[in-house]
Amino acid sequence: MLLQEQTSLWSDTTIKMLDGYSGTLQTGSVLSETELDSNVLLLACGGEGELAMNGELCHIGASFAGHVVKGTTFTLTARSEDIHYMVIMYKASSMEGASLVVPSYRKHPLQTTFVQNPLTQAEWIENAEKIVAKWRRGEGLERFHANALLQVMIYELIMEFECGQGGAESDMVDVVVSYISSHYRQNLELKELAALAGCSVRQLQRRFKQEKELGPMEYVIHLRMESASRMLRHTDVSIGEIADKMGYRDMYYFSRAFKKYYGVPPLHYRLAAASRTDTDYAHSLLRNRTSSSYESAQGPVICHMRGEYLVTELPQRIAVLDVQYADHLLALGLPPTGSVGVGSAVLTFPQSLRAGLQHTELLGTYEYPDLLAVERLSPDLIICTEVHDQHVERLSRVAPVLMFKRNESWQTILSVFGELTGKRAEAKQIIADYHRRTALLSEELAPVLAGKSVALIRPLDSLVRVHSAVHRTGAVLYRDLGLPVPLFVADTSDTAYHISVDRLPAVHASHYFLLSNEMMQEEISATEQRVWGMLDASKRQHIHSVDAATWIGCYGPTGINGIVDQIEQALLA
């Protein structure tokens, strides 16, 4: 079609919503429509199932969006867990008259039935729910808004379709990537992966390489080598054991594969990594001057958010305005003279730190520090975060103030504290021990979680927050321990996003770590009760309730290792 004709076609096209509804398809149940009277958007999230359209069968994953044209017969079957679905019926017409249909041309998206995989477009489900809700109200302005939102959604679907992104082939790659991530330590074959994707070996190789710039089996090797590298750098596990864990039949074949990938044999890699430790440590401190340190002729210099601090003598009386910093100092054997605590009605220190802070004075809370108590304490150094910027001028009249980003990596802060207090070796050892522990635990958990995923959720007032690997606690689960991320949240770039309780099954995880506010609120909220009711409905899901204040607020070595303890106990029980 000529560009002028195509432009005119879209300019003269109007979208009119005809109806919309939503529902839940229970496992084994079927949603069926015969010879549709209009075009339909079909969106669903939840378990796995099958979508048959005009006799052609398509396997659908945890969520999908389908555009079904008038005259089509379709059947949606829930095969694994319940599926929450939305149906939106609409008509595309020419603006010259509502009776005129959109002119036909080859592969016009509004006259094409296709299935999209909206895993990277989680907001589509939310928008569809909003469209249906507004339409069902039956009010003129609300229905006008529903039409506007529908037009935006159709545009986004068409753009995905036209660009060849997010369709069945992308879904194919997502399914295979998820499977490989959980099974790369086992013997995998191309034909097995192709069968899983429902396509030929050649089709899978072509599409996988387009999206990942690697073939499927190259991706398997990539994951094996990354895991092996981590074991070599952070543990003393023998090379033979590592080879066995990575799925190689003996150490010889593993060594050949490792050398081909990294250019050196595993033993040389391990020795070189050990010799690089001191150099890498010094360089890493200089990469981010916000939280780092360097050596000067006069002594160590600490770089923080408000400048630089020369350590002329080691501080003896330190006051901290964030509990995580008390944790860091305790780990180094130097309890702070004063620290903020947690709680509302009763102010105290977290249980995990209480024994080490018996002689530490309470200084209010993180959000509301007791500045008079700080002044009475007369510390020789005060450590705070950017949240306390409004108090810095007053605090500076008491003692030098160091300010760090609250969400800074605990390992970076511990390294800086090691320089500040003359405990550099101790800080390095704590970090090395953590890497060794998580690397070993990661390998122990791998066979237990094969084919399963783990979600980190927190009920709020009326919504549920689903955390990603970008979140600091999420990073412990997904980065440090390598636990499988639910497909529903795997591609998010934010620390978390919010969903309604009813949409929780769409996360489709086997294990849920539920960040409970019970200890802070002294009772379980109504939202948390609904979450329990929703997840308890399936015997295939495991819910592990943990204290939100501890998992979110205690980011020092003690708190982080305590989180790892609870993860280990929950998943290896």
N, C-alpha and C positions, 0 to 999 in steps of 0.2 A: 504494500500500500504506500502511495506517495505521502511524504511528510505532511503536506498541506491537508490531505484528506484525513490523515490520522489525527492531526491537531484539531481539526473541525469536529471529528467524531467525539473526542474527549470533551471539548468545550461545550458541545450541545447535549451531553449526556447528563441525566439526572437520576439519582438513586432514591427510591422510596421504600421505606420499611413497611412490610405488610403484617408481620406478627413476630413474636419471640417468646421462648419459654426455656426453662432449665429443669434439670432433674438429676437423679442419681440412679445409675444402672448397676444393680447388684451383680455380684459374681455369678456368671452363668446366664444372666438375663440378656435380652435382645431389644434393641431399639430399631424399628423398621419403618421405612417410608416408601410407598410405591408410586412411581411416576409423579414426581413432584410437580405441583402447579406453579412453582416459582423457583428462582434461584435461592440457595440456602448456604449460610455459613454455619458449619458444624465445628464447634470447639469442645475439647474434652481434656480432662486431666485426671490422673489417678493411676489405676493399675494398667496392665497390658491387655490387649485384646485384638480383635480383627475387624476390619472395615471392608465390607463387600459392596462394590458399586457396579451395577450392570454386569454382574457375574465375575468381575475381577476382584481378587482377594488381596488385601494389603494389611500387613502386620503393623500395628500401631503401638508406640511405646508409652512412656509415662504421661505424655501430653502431645496433642497435635491440633492443627487447624485445617479444616477441609473446606474447599469451595465446590459446591455441588450444583450443577446447572439444572434448569427446568427439564422435566421429563425423565430424570434419572431415578432409578430405584436403588436404595442403599439399605444395608443392614449393619448395625454396630453391635458387636458381641463383647461383653466383658469376660475375659478369660482368667485374669489374675487380679483379684481385689476389685472393689467398687470403682466405677468411673463416673465422675461428675461431668455432665455435659450441658451445653447450651446450643439451642437451635435458633437462628435468626433468619427469617424469610424476607426477601426483598425483590424488588423489580427494577430493572434498569431500562429507562425509556429515553427517547429523544425529546428535547425541550419543545419541539414544534407541537407535540400532542402526546398525552399520556398513553394513547393507544398504539403509538409507534414504538416498535422494539428497536434496540440498538442494532445498526447495520452489521451484517456479518462480514468478517474477513478471516483469513487463515490464522488459526491459533489466537484469536482474540481472547484475552484472559477472562472477560466476563461471560464468555461462552465456552469455557474450558473447565472441566472438572479436574481438580488437582488437590494433593494433600501436602501440607507444609508441616515442618517440625519446629514449633515455636519455643524450643527450650531456651533460646537466647532472648525470647520475647515474652517473658512471663507476664508482662503487663497486659498482653492481649486478653488473657483470661479475665483479669480485673475489668478491663474495658467492656468486654462482652457482658459481664454481670451487670455493669452499670447501664449499658444499653437496654438490656432486657428489663431491668428494674424501672427505668424511666418510661419505657413503652407500656408496661403493665399498669402504670398509674393512670393512663388514659387522659391526661391533661394535654391541652394543645401545645403549650410552651415546652413541656417535658418531652413530648413526642417530637417536636421540632429539634430539640437538643439530641434526642436519640438518633434521628436521621443524620445529624451533623457528625456525631461520633462514629456512626456506621460508615459514613463516607470515608473518614480518616482510616478506619480499620481496613476497608476494602483497598484503599490506596496502598497501605503498608503491605498487605498480602500480595497485591499485584507487583509491587516493586521487588519483593522477595522472589516471586515467581519469575518475573522478567529477567532478573539478575542471576537466576539459577542458584539462589542461596536458600537454605532452610527447607528445601524440598525433600522428597523421598530419598534422594542420594545422600544428602547431608545427614538425614536420620540414619541411613545405613552406616555412615562413618561413625556417628555418635555411639551407636549400639556396639560397634566393633571396638572402638576405643575404650568404652566402659568395660567391656568383657576382658580385653587385653590387660587393662589396668589392674584387674583383680586376679588374673590367671597367668601373668607373664612368667612366673617362676615354673610353670608346668610346660609340658611339651605341647605346642600348638601347631596346627597345620593350616595352610591356606584354605583348603577345601572346607575345613571345619568352620573357619571364620566366614567364608562366603555363604555357607549354608545358614549360619546365624543371621547374616544380613539379608538373606533371601535373594541372592543375585549370583552371577557367575564369578569365578575367580578373577577373570580378566577385568570385569566391570568393577569389582571391589578394588583391585590394584590401581586402576586408573583414577577412580574417584578419591581413594585414600591418599594417593600421592598429590593430587591437586590440592587437597585441604591441609595435609600435614607435611608435605614436601618430603615424605618418606613412604616407602611401601609398608604394608602391614607387618611383615616379618622384620623389616628394619626397625620399626617402632618397638617391637618386642625386644630386640637387642638393645635399643636405646634405653628402655626402662630397666633392663637387667644390668646394663653397665652403670647407669646412674646409682642404682641400689648397691652394686658391688663397690663402687667408688666410695660411697658413704661408709660402708662397713670397713673398708681398708683405712680410711682416714680417721675414723672415730672409735674403732674397736680393735682388740687384739685377737679376734677370731681368726683361726688358721685359714689359709687360702683354700685348702681342700674343703673345709666346711662352707666357706663362701660359695665355692663352685657348686656344691651340692644344693645349697639354698637357692641358687639362681637357676637351677634346673639343668646343669651340665652333668654329663655322665661321669666325667673325671676331671681332675685338676689340669691335665694336659690340654684338653679341648677348651676349657675355660681360659687358661693362660693365653692360648693362641687368639681367642676371640677378644680378650681384653687388650692384648698388645695391638691387634688390628684396629681397635677402636681408639685407644689412648696413645698409641705409639711406643709404649714401654710395658714390660711385664708387670704383673700385679705386685710382686715384691719390690721392684724398683720404684713403683708408684707410691707404695706405702712409705718407703724410706725417704723419698723425696718430699712427700707431704709432711713428714715429721720434721725435716730440716727447714721447711719453709715456714713453719708455725710462727717463729719469732718475727721474721721479716713481714709476714702477712699481718700479724697483730699490729706492728708499728704503723704499717701503711693504712690499715683499716681505721685507725684512730684519726688519721688526717683527712679521710675521705669526707667526713661530715663535721665541719667545725662547730655545728650547733651543740653536739654532744661528743666531745673527743678530748684528747690531751696530747701534749707534745713536750719534749725535753728542751729546756733552755739552760743557759750557763748558770742561772740563779736557782734552778730547780724545775719540777714539773709545772706545766701550765694547763689548767682546766679550761676548755672552751665550752661556754654555755650560751643560753639564749640572750643574755644581756651583756655578753662580753667575755673577758678572760680573767682567770683568777690564778695568781702565782702562789704556789704552795711553798711558803718559806719555812713553815713548821707544821707538823701533822696536827690536825684539829683534835681536840680532846673532848669537847662538849658540843655535840651536833644536835640541832633540832630539825626535824623533818615534818613537812606539811602534807605528806602523802604516805599512806601505810606501806606502799610498795618499797619506799626508800628505807623504812625501818627493817623490812625483810632483807634488803641488800646488805645493810650494815650488820645485821645479826649473822648473816651467812659468812661474813668476813671476821666474825668474832668481836665486833665492836657495837654493842647495843647503843642506840641513840640516847641522849640525855632526856629528850622530849620528843613526843610524836603525837600526831592526830590519831583518833580512834574511829570506830564505826558504831552505828546504832543511832537511835533517836531518843526513846524514853530513857534507856540505860546506855551510857557511853562506855565502851570497853575496847580492848584490842582483839583482833581476830584470834580464834581459838588456836590456830596453828603457830601463832607468834607469842601467845600470852606468857608462856613459861620464860622466854628469853627477855621479856620486857617488864619484869617484876619491879625493877628500879627505874623505869622510864616514866616520866610525868606525862599525863594526858594533856593535850593542847587543843581540845575541841575536835571538830571533824574536818574532813577535807574541804567540804563546801563552806563551812563556817569555822575557820580557825580562831582559837582564843588568843588574840594578840596580846592582851594583858598578861596572860600566862606565859607567853613567849618572852615578854619583856622581863617578867620576874625571874625567869629561868636563867637569863644572862648567858646564852650560848656563845661560843666563839665562831660558829658557822651555822647558817640556816639554809636548808635545801627545800625548794618549792617547785611548782609547775607554772605554766602560763596562766592557769586559772587564778593564781594569786597575784597577778600583775598589779592590781589596784592597791595591794598592801606593801609592795616592794619599798616604796619610799619610807614608810614607817619602820619596816623591818630592817632596812639598811642602817637605821640609826642605832640598832641593837648590835648587829654583827654583819659581816659580809654575807651576801645572798647569792646563791647559785640557783639558776632557774633552768629546768630541763622540760622538754616536751613530755607530757604525761603518757603519750602512746609510743614513746621511744622503746626500742627493743630492750628487754631486760638484760640481755647479754652485753649490749653496748653500755648501758648504765653501770652494770657491775664492773666492766673493764675500767670505766672512768673512775668509779669509786675506789677501785684497787690502786689506781695512780694517786688519788687524793689522800688515801689513808696509809700508803706504804704497803699495801697488800696485793701487789700486782700478781705475784706467783699464785696466791690463794685464789684470786679471781679467775685466772686462767685454768686452774685445776677444776674449779666448780663447773665452768663452761664445758671443759673437756669431758668431765664425768657425765654431764647431762647429754651431750651428743652421743657418747658411748651407750648410755642407758636407752635412749630413744631409738638408736639404730638397732640394738639387739631386740628391743620390744617390738619394733616394727616388723622384724622378720618372724617373731613368734606369733604375732597377730595375723600375719598374711594368710596362712591357711585357714584360720578360724573365720575370717571375714570374706573368704573367696565368694564372689558373686553377691555380696551384701554391701550396703552402704550405711554411713553413720551421719546423723543430722544433729546439729546443735541449735536448740530453739529456746526462746524465752517468752512466756506469756506476759502481755502487757495489759492495759486497761480493757481494751476490746479487741486487740489484734494479737498476732503471734509474730515475733521477730525471729527470722531464720538467718543465722550467722554463716558467713562464708569463710574461706581460707584467708581473706584479707584481715579479718578480725583477729586480735591478738590471741584469744583463746582458740579460735578456729584454726590459727596457724599451728598450734600445738597438735591438734588432731590431724589436720590434713597435710601440713608441711613436715613437722618434726617426726610424727609417727606414721605418716603416709597412709592414713585411713581413707577408704574409698568415699569420695564426695558424691552425694545424690546428684543425678543428672539435672534435677530441677534447679539446683543452685550452683552447678559446676562452673558456669560461665559468668557469674556476676562479678563486677569489678568493685562493688562497694563492700563495706564491712558487713552489711546486713540489708534485708528488705523486709517489708511487712505484708502479711497476708491475713485473711479472715480465718477464724477457727475452722469454718466449714471447708476451707480449701486445704487444710493441713494434710489430708491423704494424698494430695498431689505431690508432696515432697517425696513420698514413696521410699522411705528409708526402712531398714531392718532394725536399726538401733537409734533411739532418740536420747540424747543427753538433755534433760529438761532443766533449765536454769530456774529454780524455784525461788520465789520471793517470800516464802513462808516465814523464814527466820527474821526477815526485816519487818514484815507486816504482822507477824504473830498469828497468821492464819492464811489458808489458801484462798486466793482470789476466785471470783466467779469464773473468770476467763481460764484460770489454771484448772479449775474443776471441769470445765467443758473440754479442755485439751485432754485431760485424763480420760474422760468419757469417750472422746473421739478415738484415741489411740488404743484404749483397752478393748475396743470392739474387735480388734484383730489379734488372734493368738500368735500370729507370725511376727509381731512387733515386740521389741523389748524397750521398756522405758526406764531410764536411769535418772532419778531425781537427784539433783545436786544443788548446793547452796549458791545462789546467784552472786551474793556479796563476795564470797570467796573466789569463785571462778572468774569474776569480772574485775574485782578490786585488788586482789593479791597477786601482783605480777613480779614479785621478786623470786629468787631461786627456791625458797621454801614453798611459796604458794604454787609455783609452776610445777615443782616436783610432786606436791600434794595432788595437783590435778592429774598428773600422769599416774600417780598411785591409784586414784579412783577410776581412771580409764582402764587400767590394767585389771583391777578387781572386777569391774563390771563386765568386761569383754572376755575375760578368761575364767569367769566363775563357772 
